[in-house]
């Protein structure tokens, strides 16, 4: 092999293997950085306050749900199409496009910033323990242990996205929720789902499988045409070593079949094509079709502390409007976000050749996304509502919303306002309940 070829390969491997954080960098965790790597301090003008530990843990009233701890906050100002230019430096292209597309109905009510994110101490201990050891090599994810934030001091863009994929979601959850595809004229239909999943990687399974991030089983409860259908997913930690395994139980044929693909830009017809497979829960799966660029941090108005949207007295009809959800129920705050740009690799295929993700620094959660079509037009916008589930110390989505600027339709997911049972967190999963051989039994019992 020529010296030139050796040099090229060396450069490739050097780029694929980011440097591990130094002891001096790691010493910042819990000091000037929060335990998960955000800037502890506020910003210069005080519009972003310092992080002081987040919301303390307290129980919820199961009949009422999550009472808004910030209900006394008043709106600071409202951003509309008329004054959007004044706030352009703190808005994403997607937000500016929404304001322009719906000048008479879409607006952003901005409230005081509340850095509510908090985690169990055991989760933070694992982050600190694994931070010197976790590593990535190109599209591979290695040595993450049980950490929910393997790269609190990221060295490249994929590490930021891995932090989102592994972030703390309670270890395990059983939840029933509804999603709504909403057409341009405001007409919608209901898809009601029960999700059960447990993180093998974080120790929430009774039997551990190598390279297993989580086990997930979804059961469709409505509409009647798909009632009882089930999907089973084995999600890998390292998607290069092994791709996602997926099975489906079909009630019509009473049989379990292997699903050849449920990843990247595969379309779920139950979303009317408005959410691709890799957009579920903000972002998931393998990063292997894109070149990734870490564009740094910026201050941005994002949906946060969405307790008003979570209110159990709301009916779904109160939330759904033509074009976008009811803006009177959305709370925007100024936060720092990581900006990650994804560009389709030569020869790769995806419906979105270019994407920009915005991740909240306090939670590593994707809070917004701009997705472009092959013509280079901004096509779809993700604008996701987050809040602190303070009874279990879990910062997570209250809703994810994917809006199509061309079709003027949208999909809103994970609403549970009309559900009686709260989400159940923190149980130990039984591997028997996540075996394809038992899927038919579980679907018919």
DOTI-72899 format. One record per residue: residue in three letters; y, x, z of N, C-alpha, C, O in turn. Coordinates in steps of 0.05 Angstrom, whole numbers, plus 5000, padded with zeros to 4 digits. Each point is the difference from the previous one (the first is absolute). Example, Ala and Ser with C-alpha at 12.3 -4.5 7.8 and 13.67 -1.06 7.14 Angstrom:
2
ALA488652645156502449825000502450185000500050215013SER502149724973502450165001502249855014502250105004
END
This chain:
445
UNK497650175000502449835000502550185000500150195015UNK501849744968502550164998501649985025499849815016UNK502050394988501850005023501849754999500749895021UNK500150034954501749774997498649755010501249845015UNK496350134977498449765009499750005030500249795013UNK499250454998499750015029502649925014499949865020UNK502450244970502549935012500649714998501049885019UNK498349994958500449714997498349855021501049815013UNK496450264989498349875019501050045029499949815016UNK501050434990501150055027502349825005500349895022UNK501550074958502349835004499249715004501149865016UNK496850054969499149735002498949955028500749805013UNK497650394997498849965026502150025022499849865021UNK502250314975502150025020501649745002500749915021UNK499849974955501449745000498349785012501149815011UNK496350214986498149795009499550035030498949815012UNK501850415000499450045029502650065015500750235003UNK500749565006502550045014499650165025497850015012UNK504350134996499950165024499749835025501249795002UNK497250315017499749865026502650035016501450204997UNK499349605019502450035017499750235019497950065011UNK504350084993500050235019500149905028500749775006UNK498550405013500249935029502849915008500449825016UNK501650314972502849935006500649724990501549855013UNK497550084963500449734990498649795018501249805007UNK496350265000498549815017501349965027499749795012UNK501650424998501349985026502349805000500949915021UNK500050014955502249814998499049715006501649835007UNK495850124989498949735005500349935029499250145018UNK502149634987500549915027502650125011500849945023UNK500650234962502550115008502249904982500949775003UNK500150394978502049894982498849814979501449854987UNK495950175010498549804984498549815018499250085022UNK500449684970498449825015497150094999499350184985UNK498949715031497250095000498649974973497950124996UNK503249714986498849974974501650134978499449974976UNK502750185031501450164980502749904990501250124982UNK499849655028502649904991502250165015499550135020UNK503049864970502250115013500749835025500549764997UNK499450365026500549855025502949915001500649785010UNK501250394982502849945002500949784981498649944980UNK503649945026501249814982501650144978499850244998UNK501749614987501650124979502850065010500749945023UNK501050174960502650105009501849785010501450045020UNK498649734967501949795008498849805020501449815007UNK496150245001498849825020498949754990499049835015UNK501150124958498849764989497050005001498749794999UNK500150455002497250035007499950125028500950235003UNK498049645017499950115027497750205003498350024983UNK501750135039497750175005497549835007500249785009UNK497550344986497549875008499550065029500050245008UNK499649565009499750035029497349905010499749955024UNK498350034958497449915009499049744988497749935003UNK504149924985499249754987499749785020500750025024UNK498349754966499649775018497850055019497850094992UNK502649855034497750035019497949794995500549784989UNK497150285020497849814996500349765019500650045024UNK498949734966499949755016498449804986499750004975UNK499149815040498349804987501649794984502449985004UNK496249874979501349794986498849735010497849995010UNK503849804985499049735005498649914974501349974979UNK496150005023498449944976500949754986499749974976UNK501449845039500949754987502650044985500649864980UNK501150335029502650044989500050244981501550004980UNK496850205025500050244984501950205011500550025024UNK500750144958501850225008502949895002501349944981UNK499650055044502849925005501850234992499550235006UNK502749704981501850204989501550145023501649885014UNK497950384990501450155021502950054994501650095017UNK499249874958502750064991501449744990501750014983UNK497649775029501149744991503049985005501349844987UNK499850325031502849985006501750174980502549995001UNK496250174982501550164981501449824980498949804991UNK503550285003501649854980500050164974499850254999UNK500549614979500250124973502550184999502249915007UNK497550344985502250184997501749944975502449995000UNK496149964978501349934975497749914981497750035006UNK503149864971498149904980500650134973502350014992UNK495650094996500350124973499249794979497949885002UNK503850094979499549814978500550144973500850235000UNK498849624979500650114974503050084998500750194985UNK501049665028502950044998500950265013501950134990UNK496749965031501050255014497950225000500350195015UNK497649784969497850205000501050284994498950195011UNK503149844972501150264993501050155024499850255001UNK501149615019501050135025497850145015500650185015UNK496949724982497850105016497950144982497850055009UNK503050014967498150114980498550255010497650034994UNK503750145021498750255009497849955021498550185006UNK501349585004498049945020498149774991498749875016UNK501250094958498349804988498250144979500850194988UNK496849705008498250114979500749874974501349794999UNK497950334978500349864974498849725000501149824988UNK496650155026498749745001501749795014500249784991UNK501050305031501749825015502549924984500849775000UNK500450434987502349944983499249814977501649824993UNK496050224996499149824979499549725010500649814985UNK498450165039499649735011502649865004500349764994UNK501750385017502649885004501349924974501249794998UNK498450374981501149934974498549774987501249834986UNK496250165018498349794987500549735013499749794986UNK500950205039500349745015502750005015500049995024UNK502250024961502650025013500849765017501650025018UNK497249754976500749765015498249945024500649835016UNK497250324986498049935021499150245017499449965023UNK500550284966498950225015502350155014502050074987UNK497649995038501950165015498550145023497749935006UNK503650275005498750175020501749995025502250125001UNK496849755020501449995026499350255015497750055006UNK504350115001499650265013500649975030502149905008UNK496050195008500149985029500250285013499550204985UNK501049825041499950265013497250134997498049865000UNK502050404997497450144997498650035027501250095019UNK496349824982498450025024497550164993498349914984UNK501450335027497750174995497749925019499650135020UNK499049664973498149875018497250124999498449925016UNK501050264965497350104997499050145025501450175012UNK496149764995498750135023497049994996499049834985UNK499650365028497150024996498750065027501350095019UNK496149854984498550085024500150305004499950154980UNK500149945044500150295006497650144988500250234991UNK497549645009497550124989500450064970498950204990UNK502549634996500550044971501850244997499550174982UNK502649855034501850234998498650265007500650214989UNK497649785031498550245007498450104977499850244995UNK498949584990498450084976501850124979499150194986UNK503349705010501850114980500650295007499950174982UNK500849885043500750275008497650194998500350234992UNK497449675015497550164999499350094972499250224995UNK501149594986499050064973502150124981499450104979UNK503249885029502150104983499650294990500750064977UNK498350135040499750274990497550034981499850204987UNK498549595013497450034986499849854974498750094981UNK502749685017499849834976501150164976501950155003UNK496949804974500950134976499449834976498249835000UNK503250224979499549874974499850224979501450205001UNK497049754979499750184977500349834975498149874992UNK504250124996500549834977499649715008501449905018UNK496749964969499549725006498049965023499349785006UNK499850445006498049995021501349995028502150125004UNK496649745014500949975027497850115019497849904998UNK502950305019497950145015500950045029502350025006UNK495749995011500350085028502149835015501650105015UNK498449644980502049835013499049905028501649905016UNK495950144990499049915026500549705004499549844982UNK501550095042500649725006503049944999501049805010UNK500550384978502949975000500949774983498849954978UNK503249905031501249794985502550104984501049864983UNK499850395023502250134985499150294996500850175015UNK497649884965498950274997502150214994499650245005UNK502749684983502050194991502849915011501749924984UNK498750115042502649925011502350174990502349925001UNK497050324989502050174987499050064972498850214996UNK501649604985498850034974501250224983502350075003UNK495950044980500950224983500249914971501350144984UNK497649635009500249904973499649705000499249885020UNK501349994956500249714999497449865007500149795014UNK497650314977497549865006499450005030498749815010UNK502250395005499749995029501549775012499149875019UNK503350074971501549775009498449744995499949835017UNK498950154959498549764993497449985017499149785007UNK499750454999497649995017500749905028498549865012UNK503950214998500849905026500149694999499349875020UNK501650024958500049714998497249895000499449805013UNK498850334972497349894997498550015027498449815006UNK502050405010498650025025501449895024499050015022UNK503449884974501749925023498649815019498149864992UNK502850145032498849845022500449704994502249914998UNK495649945001500049724997498349865021498849794995UNK501150345028498549885022497150085002498549905017UNK500650274965497250085000498149814986498350084984UNK502149665022498549794987501549745003501749985018UNK497949844963501449745002498349794986498650044981UNK501649725031499149754987502449824998501249935020UNK499449994956502549844996499549794978498650054980UNK502749735023500049794979502949964991501849975017UNK498650044957502749994990499949864972497949934990UNK504550034999500349874974501850164982501950125009UNK497449884965501950114981500649784979498449824995UNK504050214994501049804981501050134975502050145001UNK496849824976501350064974502049784994499349765000UNK503250324996502149804996501250044972501050214993UNK498949584990500950014973503149994999501349945021UNK499850114956502950004997501349735007502349995010UNK496249794986501149745007499649925029500749785009UNK498150415007499649955028497349885007499349985023UNK499149954957497349895005498250235010500250224990UNK498149725029498250205012497349885005499649765000UNK498550415005497449915010499250185023500950225003UNK497249685013499350135026497450154997498049894990UNK501950365019497550155003499850085029501650165010UNK496549735004499650055028497650185004497949964989UNK502550255028498050215002499550075029501949995016UNK495750084990499450135026499150294994498150044986UNK503350145026499450294997498850105026500949945022UNK497050224975498850145022499750294992498550064981UNK502950135033499550284993500250175025501449945019UNK497250294980499950195022500150284988498750064980UNK502950115033500450284992497750175011500050065024UNK498150014959498050195008501350275007499250125020UNK502749974964501350265004501450025028500350225010UNK500649555001501450015025498249915024501049955022UNK496350034973498149955021499649725008499249945022UNK501249874959499749725006497549874987500049764994UNK497950405001497549904991497850105018500150225012UNK497849624992497850085017498250214988498550135014UNK501749904960498650224986502050124980501249864985UNK499050415016501950144983498750094974497750095000UNK503749874978499050094974501750234990502549995004UNK496350214984501650234990502149904979499449834984UNK502950285017502149954980500749694999500649904978UNK499249965044500649724999502649955016500150045024UNK502049874962502549935012499849745015500649985024UNK498549814962499849745012498049834985499350064978UNK499849735036498349794989501649745000501249935020UNK498849934958501549754998498349784987498650044981UNK501749725031498749774989502049774999501149925020UNK499449984956501949784997498649754991498350004982UNK502349775031498849754994502249804992501949965014UNK497849924963502049814990499449725011497749904998UNK504349985013499849735013501349784983499349775004UNK502450304978501349814983501250154976500750245003UNK499649634974499449724993497049954999498350185002UNK501049564994497249925001498350144979497750045005UNK503550034972498550124978498850275008498050094989UNK503350055031499050275007499150005030499450225010UNK500649565003499249995028497350125005498049934986UNK501850265032497550135007499550254985498250155008UNK503349914971499650254986500850235019501849985016UNK496850254981500550235017500250254985498850034978UNK502850165032500150274989499550205023501149975022UNK497350234972499350215019500950264989499450074977UNK502050095039501150264991499250225020500449975024UNK498650254965499750255016502150194989499850094977UNK502249965039502350174991499650295009499650055023UNK500450144958499650285008502550135011502349904996UNK497350315019502350175009500950174977502450004993UNK495750144995500650174977499049874975497650004994UNK504249874990499149854976499150174977498949904981UNK501650375021498950184979497050055005498550014981UNK500850025044497250055007498349754994497750024992UNK503449745013498649754994502049784996501949975015UNK497749884964501849774994499349765018497950005013UNK503849814987499749755015497549854991499549984976UNK499049925044497749834994500849715006501149945021UNK498249874960500949725003497749824991498750054980UNK501049735035498149794993501349735003502049975014UNK496949834973501149735002497749805003497950034988UNK502549775029498149785002501249764986502349915006UNK496249984975501049774984498549755009497549994998UNK504049815011498849765010498649834978498149855006UNK502850184970498849844978497250084995498249844995UNK501350425005497350114994498550085025497650084998UNK503749915025498850085025498750284998497750045009UNK503950144980498950274998502250215005502449944997UNK496850305010501850225004499850184976497850074991UNK504550014999500150184977501850245006501949985015UNK497550244973501650245003502449974981499749934977UNK502750125034502549984984500550284988500350195015UNK499749834958500350274988502650145006500150245002UNK502149605002502550135006501849815015500349774992UNK500950335029502149855014502050215010500250065024UNK501350064958501750225007502350024979499949874980UNK502050315026502150064982501449754990501149845016UNK498950114957501549774990498149764993500849844984UNK496950155028498349764997501649765011501450025020UNK498249754967501649765007498249805015497749954992UNK503349955030498749785014501149744989502349945004UNK496049904981501049764988501149805021501549814993UNK497650225032500949815021502950065008501249855016UNK500050364973502850065005501749944975502450064999UNK496449814981501349954975501050264987501950014985UNK496650215021500650264988502550135011500950204989UNK500249705033502650105010499650235020502050125008UNK495649935001499450235017497650144990497949884997UNK502450384997497850164991498450105024500949995023UNK496750104971498250085022501350215018499849995024UNK501650214964501150225016502649925014501250165014UNK499749594983502349905015499349845024501849925016UNK495650034989499249855024500850165024499450245002UNK501849635018501050135024502050224993500150215013UNK501649744967502150194993499250224981501350054980UNK496450085026498950214982497350075012499750015024UNK498350044958497450085010498550154977500849984977UNK497150155031498250124980500750284992501550155013UNK497449934964500250284991502650054985500949824986UNK500350415018502550074987499750144973501950124990UNK495649874999499350194978501149934973499550154981UNK502049635015501149944974502950074997501249984978UNK500050125043502850065000500650295007498550135014UNK503749974976501350245011502049905021501549814995UNK498650325028501649905022502250205007499750244998UNK502649645008502350175007501349895026500549765002UNK499950415017501449935025503050044995501050224999UNK500449554999502950014994501750015025502549984998UNK496350065025501550035025500449745015498549814997UNK503650195019500649765017502749894992501750144989UNK498749615018502649874997500249775020498049915010UNK504450004994500549765016499949764982501250004978UNK497549785031499649774982499749755017498950005022UNK502249784968499649745013497249894993499449964976UNK499050005044497249914996499449775019501449965021UNK496649884972499249785018498750115024498250184998UNK502649735026499050125025500149795022501649814999UNK496650215020500049825023500149714991501849855008UNK496250084976500049744986498949775018498249854992UNK502950135032499049805019500849724991498649805006UNK503750184981500949734991498149904979499349765000UNK499850414982498049924980497349935012498549854988UNK501050265036497449965013499949755016497849925010UNK504449944993500249775018497949794994499849904977UNK498750025043497949804996501049724996498549824992UNK504150135013501049734994500749974970500549774991UNK499550454994500549984972497649894985497750055008UNK502849794972498049924981500350184975502250104994UNK495649934991500250174977502149904980501250174986UNK499249575013502149904981502850095008501850004984UNK498550085042502650115009500550284989502350084998UNK495650064995500150284992500250034970501550174990UNK497149664995499750034971502449874986500649775005UNK500650394977502149904983499650114972498650204997UNK502549684982499850114973501350285000502250045010UNK496450154977501050264996499550205022499450244994UNK500749675031499850195023499749835025500649765000UNK498450375022499849855025502849935011502050114991UNK498149705027502549905012501450245014499150105020UNK503349984970501450235011501049965028500650195014UNK499749564994500949945028498050085021500650025023UNK496950034968497950075019499550315000498250095015UNK503250054969499550294997502150165015502449944999UNK496850275015501750175015500050284988497850124998UNK504549984994500250274989501450185020501949915014UNK497250344989501250195017500250274985498650054981UNK503150125029500350274988498150195013500150045025UNK498250084959498050195010499950244981500849984977UNK498150245033499450224982497349964987498149935014UNK501750134961497549974985499350254985501850144990UNK495749925008499050214981499949874972499349774998UNK501550384982499949914972498050164985500150254999UNK497949614990497850134985500049894972499849754996UNK500250424984499949924972497350074988498950215004UNK500049594981497450044988500349954970501149804991UNK498050404993500249994971497250034988498550185008UNK500749644974497350004989499450274987501550114985UNK496150005022499150254988499349974971499249794991UNK501250424993499249994972497149924997498250115013UNK501349694970497349914995499049795019497949884995UNK503550075027499249805020501049734992501949984983UNK496949815028500849724994500849855025498550025020UNK503749844979500849825021502149824990501650074983UNK498549685027502049814991502850085008501949924987UNK498350255033502750105009500150304994499050165016UNK502249924962500250294994501750155019499850245003UNK502149625010501850135018500449825024500349764997UNK499750365027500449845025501650175020499950255000UNK501649625016501450135023499349845025500349765001UNK498750395019499349885026502050095021501050225000UNK499649595018501850065023498449955025499049785005UNK500850425012498449985025501750045024501550205002UNK498449615017501550025025499150255015497750055004UNK504350115005499450255013498649965027498450175008UNK502249615006498849955026497149924999498550055019UNK500649824959497349895000498350114977497649954999UNK503650204982498750104976498949764983498150044985UNK503249745017499149764986501749964975502450025000UNK496349914977501449934976501649755005498849795005UNK503850224993501749765005501249894975501049785000UNK498950384978501149904975498850174977499150225004UNK500849664972499050134977501549914975500549764998UNK500150424984501049944974498050084980499250234998UNK499849584985497950054981501149954972501249784995UNK498450414986501149984973497849954980497750085004UNK503049794974498149954979500150234979501450195003UNK496949784976499850214980502550044984500450224988UNK501449585012502550034986502150135017502350044992UNK497050035032501950135019501749805015501950085013UNK497549664985501649805013499049955029497550015005UNK504349955013499149925027498749734998501349804993UNK496250185014498449764995499549855026500749765002UNK498350375018499349875025501150155024500250245000UNK500549605020501250115024498449925024499449765004UNK499950435013498849945026502150015021501550195002UNK498649595014502049985022498649895024499749755002UNK499450425016498049925020501249975028501750165008UNK497549635006501049945027498150135021497649974999UNK503650185020498450135020500949925028502349915004UNK495950125015500849955028498150145019497850084991UNK502949935034498350125020498449785013501049825012UNK496350204985498249835015499850115028498250165006UNK503649765011500550145025497849965021499850165019UNK498549644978497849975019497850214997498650075019UNK501250044956497950214995501250264990498650184992UNK504149845009501450254992499350084971499150224995UNK501249594987499450044972502449934983500849774998UNK500550434989502049934980498749944973498550174990UNK502049604999498549924976501649794984502349935008UNK496649984970501349804984499949725013498049925011UNK504349944986500049725006499549854973498849785000UNK502150344978499449894974500550224980501750175004UNK496949834974500650174977500849814977498849804995UNK503350284991501049844978500350174975501350215000UNK497449704978500250144974501349814981499049784994UNK503450304995501649834984500150104971500550244996UNK499049594985500050064972502849934988500649774998UNK500950434994502749964990500049874973502049874992UNK495950174992499949904973499049715000501249834988UNK496650125026498949725001501549835020499749765000UNK501850375018501549875021498249845019500749795011UNK496950334993498049895019499750205022501050224999UNK497549705022499450195022497549925015499049784998UNK500050425017497749955017500750095028501050225004UNK498749605016500450075028497449975015498649804997UNK500750405018497350025013500250045030502150085010UNK495849865004499550055029501649815018500450065023UNK500549714966501349805017497949865017497849934991UNK502950025035498149855017501549805017499049925022UNK503349984969501649825017498549755007500449885022UNK497850024961498649755005497250055010498449815001UNK501050435007497450065012500249985031502050085011UNK495949825001500149975029499150255015501050065021UNK497150084967498950235014501650254994500550054976UNK500250115044501450254995498050214989497649975002UNK503550244986498350214990498750145024501250045021UNK496350044975498550125022499550304993499050064979UNK501950115039500050294995498150145020499349905021UNK499850344971498850195018497249975008499150115021UNK499349744964497149975006498450214985501050134981UNK496549915027498350204987498349854979498549815007UNK501750284968498549874978497150075001499250225008UNK499149594983497150044997499450054971500749844983UNK498050385011499550084973498349794985500349974976UNK498149885039498449784988501849804985499249894980UNK503250065031501849804988501450114975501549854987UNK498150405007501350124977498050124981500650204985UNK496949695014498050094981499849804978499949765005UNK499950334970499749814978497549835002499949784990UNK498050335022497549855003500449765018498449814999UNK503750195018500549775018502349824991500849815013UNK500350254964502449864991499349704994501649835007UNK496250124981499249734994499649845025500949775002UNK497850355018499649875026502749935013500349775010UNK501650414990502549965012501649784985501649865012UNK498050134961501549814984498949715002501549824993UNK496150155016498849735001499549905028499149775004UNK501550395017499449915027502149805010499949905022
END
